Amino acid sequence: MIKKILMGIIGLAVVVLAVFLVIAWESSIDPVDPPASDQFGQEQIDRGEVLAGLGNCQTCHTTDPAQPFAGGLAMPTPFGTIYSTNITPDPQTGIGQWSEEAFARAMREGVDRSGTHLFPAFPYTHFTKMTDEDVADLYAYMMTREPIRAEAPENTVEFPFNIRMLQAGWKLLFFDEGRYVADDGKGGDWNRGAYIAEGLGHCSACHSPRNPFGAEDDSRAWEGTVVNNWYAPALNASNRSPVDWTEDAAYAYLRSGGSPYHGVAIGSMAEVVHDGLELAPDEDIRGLSVWLSDLSGAGDNQQAASQAADAIESAHERMEPGTTMGQGERLFAYACASCHYNDPADPSAMRPEMSLNSAVSAPDPVNLVRATLHGVSQEEGIAGVMMPGFADALSDQEIASLLAFLRDTHTDQPAWDNLEQTIRDQRQQ
């Protein structure tokens, strides 16, 4: 009897394995000669360039600015390090022999030309929403870039996660293939913004927590998380910023890199704004703004102005001078207040009011810590405006005292835990 049961279990396992192999197997697509540059019209190439920006392709596929799209960028994951691939039209090390069919399959199904399943570090889970026209335009742009011969380093993903065929099982659990479907209950601007944010822009890839299998946690979508050593804030109503993301505030931030009611874009988000969205037309930025404002549940500009005034007034009340100033307050008064003090009726994005700054009210202090240590360059934030770093001028304890003071007096949020240790860790990055 036991022998029969064991044989039955083994037989069932063989059948399940066979079914899985059939599901997981993907055919290769024949190589083609690299397309001639005159195969594509300039208008199509230009549209593709805008799309490449919206997808932030160059940031992830470039390590050396002199070799754009040549790959090699290290992307640490809980399962090991994955390196971005060469997506220039080099025939040997890039995608020069990829047909448009192969390119579209990789973008929308996560399978490369040879039939190998791609790791979801490449966000095909979002790109699957792209239209045929947008895929064709992006293909035209990529195939007219300068071919660069460059091999990406080998991934260091640990066993068994390095078995590519297992990605087929991951897809069965977490991948919904299909094009974007417009919401008839929303307007054209909203749908354009949703198409970009949920598709090519893959915004939730950074702004949503992930489950233990590396997939976005749909139950906590848009609730914010730490990624690449930056905190990507919540984009929905759980955002702790004191002022809502109105359409105008979102537009100003995405177009110029700063908003009076939220602060400036630094780190990864600065790359999105100043590199990715730089060529995007205003209608795309406006669409993203309409979508974001709706997702966050924002009111109108008048309500936002009232929220800002209340936040600034509350901060000023908490900062009523006492008999003596603590260390954090002294540091703010001497090192920060000359810039970060505004007319409550007219806050400025160029000199953010700290009671409105999203980094001060965030649940994780990493963005504020990094900005304080290293400053904000002229390439980040609002173009041409900079902030000096204080890594050499202040100790970990002094910076912790300053940031704790800001948190206590400029927000109604609880104190951050282990702040000085966070500063010490970031200083060593």
MARMI-455142 format. One line per field, with one value per residue (C-alpha): x, y, z. Coordinates in steps of 0.001 Angstrom, whole numbers. Example, Ala and Ser with C-alpha at 12.3 -4.5 7.8 and 13.67 -1.06 7.14 Angstrom:
<atoms>
x: (12300 13670)
y: (-4500 -1060)
z: (7800 7140)
</atoms>
This chain:
<atoms>
x: (0 2784 4610 1496 1039 4664 4408 1244 2916 5925 3658 1660 4888 6099 2808 2864 6481 5647 2706 4877 7602 5039 3720 7184 8738 9031 10350 13200 12579 14886 17594 17427 19998 20192 17615 18982 18587 16583 14006 12310 10916 12264 8828 8567 12071 11232 8102 10209 12681 9871 8651 12158 12186 8781 10061 13314 15173 18538 18787 18524 20478 23440 26477 28803 27176 29509 27883 24130 21915 24934 23723 25700 23864 23762 20293 20469 17499 16781 17655 20977 22249 20799 22640 20799 21390 22810 19859 21852 21576 24937 24466 26671 26045 22910 19588 20767 19471 16087 13056 10209 8321 11099 11311 7539 7563 10289 8502 5074 5639 9049 10687 13850 14600 16126 13020 14530 12247 13352 13581 10868 13571 12819 9298 7511 4692 3994 5191 2593 40 1738 -29 1314 2136 4142 6108 6894 7987 10220 11738 12499 14274 16343 17380 18709 21011 24776 25665 27969 29760 29467 28795 26856 28357 26894 23938 24541 21006 21113 19884 17091 15943 18556 16670 15013 12276 10949 10018 7126 5703 6223 4302 1398 1119 1870 1774 -1371 -583 -2694 -2965 -4194 -7979 -9337 -11700 -14811 -15753 -12667 -11635 -9016 -6320 -6797 -6605 -3470 -1882 -2957 -1612 1802 1940 683 2365 5554 6309 6024 5592 4337 7563 9126 6112 4589 5951 6808 5917 8471 8540 9586 6197 4368 1992 -1394 -2939 -576 -349 964 1698 5392 8569 12369 13984 17597 18312 15672 12191 9595 6604 3031 1073 -2367 -4308 -1940 728 1618 2452 409 -706 -2515 -1057 -3291 -3098 -1143 1302 1920 2394 4919 6867 6972 7738 10243 11452 9871 6623 6187 3938 6157 9817 12135 12994 16320 17981 16077 13132 15412 16470 12812 11955 15051 16042 12942 10223 12305 11047 7519 4875 2804 -279 1545 2680 -817 -2295 56 -889 -4616 -4147 -1886 -4194 -7123 -5181 -4187 -7700 -6588 -8927 -8581 -5890 -7781 -7959 -4245 -3382 -5393 -3609 -247 -1112 -2283 907 3162 1190 1363 5123 5589 3523 5654 8765 7743 11039 11608 14218 16929 17289 18195 21019 18741 16977 20293 21602 18438 18589 22239 22582 19147 16638 18147 17044 14226 12022 9249 6339 3492 1257 3760 5948 8673 9761 13273 13641 11267 9344 10291 6822 5600 8556 7503 10863 10251 6816 7798 7749 11376 14077 16471 15666 16113 19274 20835 19871 21367 24584 25191 23047 21084 23081 22231 21183 18612 15614 14886 17473 20205 19239 21421 21799 25165 25741 26713 28536 31865 30470 28242 28654 26149 24879 24461 22567 20374 19603 18735 16466 14771 14028 12489 10408 9169 8364 7474 5213 2615 4298 6004 9765 11935 13575 17366 17937 21615 22310 20531 22743 25845 24834 24114 27405 29175 27293)
y: (0 2450 1594 2374 5713 6660 5683 7745 10777 10403 10006 13083 15056 14011 15088 18450 18999 18156 20561 23276 22748 23062 26293 27678 26902 29835 29583 31673 34313 34289 36961 39742 42048 45327 47678 50514 53915 55189 52462 54716 58203 61042 61747 58167 58299 61544 59987 57037 59362 60867 57372 56303 59283 58446 54928 56295 53749 55502 55747 51993 50932 53321 53266 55475 58626 58277 54898 55451 52357 50000 48430 47152 49005 46943 46506 44886 42685 40379 37477 38813 41508 41867 43901 45823 44669 46390 47720 49453 47946 46203 42797 40819 42267 44363 43976 44686 41322 41702 42107 44351 41157 40086 43575 43673 40241 41298 44537 43059 39413 39414 36944 37774 36892 33520 32495 33129 34507 37918 38808 41290 43816 44707 46092 44215 43857 47527 47724 45102 47936 49752 50188 48661 52128 53090 49828 50415 53999 52970 50230 52806 55032 52252 50820 54196 54665 54252 50536 49917 46647 46013 42844 43245 41526 38181 38352 37035 35790 32868 29338 28420 31928 32021 29319 31400 28897 29376 32899 31304 30219 33733 35087 32725 34149 37825 38884 40128 40509 42917 46396 49419 49685 53218 54026 55457 57092 59324 62085 62023 63704 61203 58236 59599 60001 56535 54999 56583 56001 52425 51461 52862 55082 52052 54435 51816 49838 52336 53710 50381 47857 44361 40960 38262 37051 40434 41273 44501 44066 44958 45209 48108 49653 53231 53293 54134 52248 52527 51603 52098 53808 56503 56712 56771 58344 57155 58569 57753 59197 57541 60164 62047 65364 68185 69511 67499 66961 69241 69153 72414 71298 67984 69711 72180 69365 67107 69918 72011 69709 71549 72530 75162 72750 69652 70488 69490 66335 64767 61417 58962 61308 64064 61688 61011 64717 66177 63268 61190 63833 66614 66011 64985 67356 69412 67294 64241 66112 67509 64025 62648 65548 64928 61220 61796 64389 62018 59084 61148 62467 66104 69061 72303 74991 76995 74017 73330 76949 76631 73384 75035 78050 75802 73714 76781 78394 75199 75019 78629 78025 75017 77149 79897 80907 79646 80540 78581 76985 73347 72173 71290 74651 76525 74611 75363 79055 79447 77041 76678 79394 82059 80005 77866 80634 82007 84379 82081 83666 82985 79897 79329 76138 77572 77819 75129 75810 72847 72437 71694 69604 66021 64650 66032 64426 61110 57914 57208 59886 58684 61439 64226 62620 62324 65884 67227 65266 65751 68746 69263 69778 72236 69271 68163 69967 73184 73728 76148 76178 74287 73512 72795 69547 69482 66157 67859 70616 68652 65399 62546 63609 67236 66299 63935 66770 69117 66639 65582 69246 69652 66515 67599 71217 71178 68104 66325 62971 60714 60839 58688 55649 55137 58456 58799 55253 56022 59079 57047 54405 56981 58744 55466 54900)
z: (0 959 -2266 -4309 -2530 -3163 -6806 -7104 -5561 -7865 -10873 -9941 -9453 -12896 -14472 -12648 -13704 -17301 -17322 -15805 -18401 -21175 -19647 -18962 -22341 -24747 -28278 -29591 -32241 -35246 -35311 -37883 -39393 -37471 -39023 -41142 -39522 -42497 -41920 -39378 -39825 -37699 -36247 -35018 -33548 -31750 -30257 -29148 -27432 -25362 -24470 -23432 -21091 -19642 -18984 -17511 -19655 -19680 -15900 -15387 -18478 -18147 -15888 -17952 -19403 -22397 -23140 -22838 -22734 -22620 -19351 -16391 -13617 -10425 -8922 -5467 -4560 -1585 -3918 -5209 -7559 -11050 -13685 -16371 -19930 -22976 -25010 -27725 -31247 -30957 -32670 -30275 -26817 -27319 -29104 -32648 -33889 -32240 -34481 -33405 -32517 -30145 -28651 -28076 -26419 -24007 -23194 -22674 -21714 -20026 -22441 -24394 -28013 -27082 -25133 -21688 -18996 -17711 -14044 -12992 -12095 -15712 -15247 -18013 -15496 -16293 -19872 -20782 -20760 -23671 -26998 -30204 -31535 -28462 -28564 -32249 -31594 -28707 -30873 -33572 -31075 -29498 -32860 -33986 -30984 -31263 -31033 -28079 -27468 -23728 -21764 -18527 -15456 -14467 -12096 -8594 -7926 -5513 -6197 -6882 -7841 -10615 -12526 -15201 -15938 -12407 -13454 -15341 -11985 -10619 -13590 -12966 -9460 -9939 -13598 -15328 -19002 -21031 -22497 -20625 -20553 -20247 -17393 -19035 -15752 -15900 -18296 -21014 -18900 -16070 -18427 -20076 -16655 -15540 -18764 -18138 -14372 -14407 -17677 -19161 -16147 -13777 -10840 -8390 -8900 -6483 -4640 -3527 -993 -2215 -861 99 -3517 -4902 -6398 -5667 -2746 -4230 -757 3 -3460 -3575 195 -232 617 724 -2583 -3677 -361 -925 525 -2253 -491 -563 -3489 -2130 786 3290 2449 5641 4014 5571 2172 -491 -3950 -5982 -9760 -9836 -7124 -8864 -12214 -10750 -9099 -12154 -14582 -12606 -9824 -6905 -5247 -2511 -628 -778 -1384 -4224 -6146 -5178 -5697 -7867 -8284 -9579 -12353 -13165 -13366 -15014 -17248 -17762 -18020 -19550 -23117 -22158 -23539 -21133 -21790 -20428 -17318 -16847 -17234 -14573 -12308 -12701 -12020 -8980 -7468 -7790 -6315 -3287 -2739 -2958 -2787 -4703 -4526 -1925 398 -131 705 3901 4817 4211 6340 9186 9041 9081 11907 13980 13475 14516 17647 18573 18113 20526 22153 25662 28226 26427 23032 22718 20460 17536 17653 17788 14787 12844 13750 12775 9849 8262 9111 6861 3853 5201 6499 4349 4433 5586 2960 160 695 -1879 -3630 -3940 -160 1140 4324 6506 7986 4452 3317 2634 3824 7321 7656 6010 8100 7141 7657 4930 2398 4937 6285 2835 1876 5114 4742 1030 77 -3113 -6300 -9060 -11218 -8649 -7237 -9085 -11805 -10759 -7061 -4604 -925 704 2556 6228 6392 7131 9356 11736 13631 13560 16978 15902 12752 14765 17166 14283 12502 15734 16403 12938 13368 16793 15969 12267 12150 14233 13480 16058 16525 14250 15828 15794 14034 14894 13692 10411 9966 10723 8189 5494 6079 5291 2008)
</atoms>
